[in-house]
Amino acid sequence: MASLQDIGALLRDRLPADRPYVVAITGGVAAGKSVLAAALADAIAAWPERPSVEIVGTDGFLFDNATLEAKGLGPRKGFPESYDVDGFRAALASIRTGPTSFPGYSHTTYDVEPALARTLSTPDVLIVEGLGLHIDHGVDSAGRPLIDVLIYLDAEPEHLKAWFTARLIGLMLAAGDDPSSFYARFLHFDDAGRLAFARMVWERINLPNLTDHISAARDLAALVVRKGPDHAIEAIEARP
């Protein structure tokens, strides 16, 4: 059985001479990108060199909800056109030379959150996790790729659907204790209503995005991490 330690070893084998080492993690909605990012950050920080590690998410580069609605892109949130790709590229280029501001996102308010923005000094390793990583993000002024290694979390669509459904229902239930939550608007749903809504979002939004866009990153990835129904890592495919 493959493991987190195997991923860490493969990443260390590809360590570039110059910092930051930009490692990107993508995959379907609810694939476990943020969980893997946090676990990898801890593993990398324990390398003999004791590198500094920072994690950022692509969610911060989504256009805010007001902008998405003005553009008619509300239902397309998470699709390629809903991201400030130029801003994301600029941030990846900037972090190689000095302090850079990365926007933040709140999953509670379901929107870009200015208060969560962070200014980061150049770390030894920058882990970027999220969607919008299926395209070529180009190179910096020195010709180095803005992303050094792309990891794709691969799982069967039915497993992704189950994980997403559980996560969304959890967010809707948690809104009962937080009236400021975006998901408070769904508190009138009963169990059947929450389940039906989650399945509708998966079928109409997340599955088409996975099929038409997100999965394209699998062919670009240096590491493809295959997950089973319990989120366990089953296999790792390393590519040149």
C-alpha positions in Angstrom: 0.0 0.0 0.0 1.3 3.4 -1.0 1.6 6.1 1.7 2.2 9.8 2.5 5.8 8.9 3.1 6.1 7.6 -0.5 4.8 10.9 -1.8 7.2 12.9 0.4 10.1 10.8 -0.9 9.1 11.3 -4.5 8.8 15.1 -3.9 12.2 15.2 -2.3 13.8 13.5 -5.2 12.6 16.3 -7.4 13.7 19.1 -5.1 14.9 22.1 -7.3 18.1 24.0 -6.6 16.3 27.3 -6.0 13.4 28.1 -3.7 10.5 28.1 -3.4 9.7 24.6 -4.4 6.1 25.0 -5.7 4.0 21.8 -5.2 0.4 22.0 -6.5 -2.3 19.5 -5.5 -5.6 19.2 -7.4 -8.4 16.8 -8.0 -12.1 16.6 -7.9 -14.2 18.5 -5.3 -13.9 16.8 -1.9 -11.0 14.6 -3.0 -9.1 15.6 0.1 -6.7 18.3 -1.3 -6.5 20.4 1.8 -6.0 17.4 4.0 -3.2 16.1 1.9 -1.6 19.6 1.7 -1.6 19.8 5.5 -0.2 16.3 5.9 2.5 16.9 3.3 3.4 20.3 4.9 4.2 18.5 8.2 6.1 15.7 6.4 8.2 18.2 4.4 8.9 20.4 7.4 10.5 17.3 9.0 13.0 16.7 6.2 16.6 16.9 7.4 16.9 20.4 5.8 14.0 21.6 8.0 12.5 23.6 5.1 9.9 26.4 5.8 6.5 25.4 4.3 3.5 27.5 3.5 0.1 26.4 2.1 -2.2 28.6 0.0 -5.5 27.7 -1.8 -6.7 28.6 -5.2 -10.1 29.4 -3.8 -8.8 32.8 -2.9 -8.3 33.5 -6.6 -12.0 32.9 -7.3 -13.8 36.1 -8.3 -15.9 37.2 -5.4 -19.6 36.3 -5.4 -20.8 39.7 -6.4 -18.4 39.7 -9.4 -19.5 36.2 -10.4 -23.2 37.2 -10.3 -22.5 40.3 -12.3 -20.8 38.2 -14.9 -23.6 35.6 -14.9 -21.2 33.0 -13.5 -22.8 32.2 -10.2 -23.7 28.6 -11.2 -20.2 28.2 -12.7 -18.3 28.8 -9.5 -15.3 26.6 -9.5 -15.2 26.3 -13.3 -12.1 27.8 -15.1 -13.8 31.1 -16.0 -14.6 31.8 -12.4 -10.9 32.3 -11.4 -8.6 35.3 -11.7 -6.0 33.2 -13.5 -3.8 36.2 -14.3 -3.8 37.2 -10.6 -2.8 33.6 -9.6 0.0 33.5 -12.1 1.3 36.9 -10.9 1.3 35.7 -7.3 3.2 32.5 -8.2 5.8 34.6 -10.1 6.1 37.2 -7.3 6.6 34.7 -4.4 9.8 33.7 -6.1 11.3 37.1 -5.6 9.8 38.5 -2.4 6.8 39.0 -0.1 3.5 38.4 -1.9 -0.1 38.8 -0.9 -2.4 35.8 -1.3 -6.2 36.3 -1.1 -8.2 34.2 1.3 -11.5 32.4 1.1 -14.1 31.4 3.7 -16.0 28.1 3.2 -18.4 29.4 5.9 -19.5 32.5 3.9 -18.8 30.8 0.6 -16.9 33.8 -0.6 -13.5 35.5 -0.9 -12.7 37.0 2.5 -10.4 40.0 2.6 -9.7 39.5 6.3 -8.1 36.1 5.4 -5.6 37.4 3.0 -2.0 36.7 3.9 1.3 38.3 2.9 4.0 35.5 2.7 7.7 35.8 2.5 9.3 33.4 0.1 9.2 30.0 1.7 11.4 27.0 0.9 8.3 25.1 -0.1 5.0 26.5 -1.2 2.1 24.1 -1.4 -0.9 25.2 -3.6 -4.1 23.3 -3.3 -7.4 23.6 -5.1 -9.1 23.7 -8.5 -8.0 25.7 -11.5 -4.7 23.8 -11.8 -5.5 21.9 -14.9 -4.0 24.5 -17.3 -0.4 25.4 -18.0 0.4 28.4 -15.7 3.5 29.3 -17.6 7.0 30.3 -16.5 8.6 33.1 -14.5 11.0 35.7 -16.0 13.9 33.3 -15.7 12.0 30.6 -17.7 11.3 28.4 -14.7 7.8 26.8 -14.5 5.6 28.5 -12.0 4.6 25.1 -10.7 7.4 22.6 -10.1 5.3 19.5 -9.3 1.6 18.9 -9.9 -0.1 16.2 -7.9 -3.5 14.9 -9.0 -5.7 13.1 -6.5 -7.6 10.5 -8.4 -10.7 8.7 -7.2 -13.8 7.1 -8.6 -16.6 9.6 -9.3 -19.0 7.7 -7.0 -16.5 8.1 -4.1 -16.1 11.8 -4.8 -19.8 12.1 -4.9 -20.2 10.4 -1.5 -17.4 12.6 0.1 -18.9 15.8 -1.4 -22.4 14.9 -0.2 -21.2 14.2 3.3 -19.2 17.5 3.4 -22.1 19.6 2.1 -24.6 18.1 4.4 -22.2 18.7 7.3 -21.9 22.4 6.3 -25.6 22.8 6.1 -26.1 21.2 9.6 -23.3 23.3 11.1 -25.1 26.5 10.0 -27.6 25.8 12.7 -25.0 27.2 15.1 -23.9 30.1 12.9 -26.6 32.3 11.3 -23.8 34.2 9.4 -23.1 31.0 7.4 -23.9 30.9 3.7 -25.5 27.6 4.4 -28.0 29.0 6.9 -30.4 29.5 3.9 -30.8 25.7 3.8 -31.8 25.1 7.4 -35.4 24.5 6.4 -34.3 21.4 4.6 -35.0 18.0 6.2 -32.7 15.0 5.8 -34.2 14.1 2.5 -34.0 17.7 1.2 -30.4 18.0 2.2 -29.5 14.8 0.4 -31.4 15.7 -2.7 -29.8 19.1 -2.9 -26.3 17.7 -2.4 -26.9 15.2 -5.2 -28.3 17.9 -7.5 -25.2 20.1 -7.0 -22.9 17.1 -7.7 -24.7 16.1 -10.9 -25.3 19.6 -12.3 -22.1 21.3 -11.3 -19.3 19.3 -9.8 -19.4 16.2 -12.0 -19.5 18.2 -15.3 -16.6 20.3 -14.0 -14.7 17.2 -13.1 -15.3 15.5 -16.4 -14.8 18.5 -18.7 -12.0 20.4 -16.8 -10.5 19.1 -13.6 -9.6 15.7 -14.8 -7.4 17.2 -17.5 -4.9 17.8 -14.8 -4.4 14.0 -14.5 -2.5 14.0 -17.8 -0.4 16.9 -16.7 0.5 15.7 -13.3 3.9 14.5 -12.2 2.4 12.4 -9.5 -1.1 10.7 -9.7 -2.3 9.6 -6.3 -5.0 7.0 -6.4 -7.4 7.0 -3.4 -9.9 4.3 -2.3 -13.4 4.7 -1.0 -12.1 5.3 2.6 -9.7 8.1 1.4 -6.7 5.7 1.8 -3.9 6.0 -0.7 -3.9 2.9 -2.9 -1.3 3.7 -5.5 1.0 6.4 -6.7 2.0 6.9 -10.3 5.2 8.9 -10.8 5.9 10.5 -14.2 9.0 12.3 -15.6 
